[in-house]
């Protein structure tokens, strides 16, 4: 269990957000959303003890040895500014940006995680992750994820020229996200697969977890896992602009400029 941020000073908070999907659906729409995210980061930086960005920050991301996707320069510059102030930036990879390697670690000192991790915040156990490939069903994506994470497959893709590789993968990413349609905005009750994952994890792995924090689902929610255990989905920044904070005592679900 990671306790790097365990002691939250008075007046400080841990902030969580996910699913910015920068780069979609158009350059103009993404730019406006990027500027909004930068305003949000500016608004929280004085209170921030750490900032967790929990996956799908980009609608597509692949790091070549000497190239990264264009765009989001204001966002990346803001992260660098915040990191230079001594505020930790924690990035989780998602299903749209799992090909983050060491660029953000080198450039802004971000900590990068590829799988859910447990953290202690003021001695309160949290499990944090993007959420893709967890829970029952979705066997096709789970198989596809193994291919995407395979080092040989990544090496082969890196041999493709960035103009072609990024262009094709970006188009596929947009098509994949669009194919979900309105299902992202449908609440499935007890059938919510991340809720099922949380309950199984709480029962069979670690019943001390008080908060499960995930993204991916695009539907902001707060659901009971068990007595004294809660699942929170962070929602998205395409239309909802939701995020969550923890001050060491209280978890708050918030909305920015809606």
Buried (B, 14 or more C-beta within 10 A) or exposed (E): EBEEBBEBEEEBBBBBBBBBBBBBEEEEEBBEBBEBBBEBBEEBBEBBBBBBBBBBBBBBBBBBEEBBBEBBEBBBEBBBBBBEEEBBBBBBBBBBBBBBBEBBBEEBBBBBBBEBBBBBBBEBBBBBBBBBBBBEEBEEBEEBBEEEBEEEEBEEBBEBEBEEBBEEBBEEBBEBBEEEEEEBEEEEEEEBBBBBBBBBBBEEEEBBBBBBBBBBBBBBBEBEBBEEBBBBBBBBBBEBBBBBBBBBEEBEBEEBEE
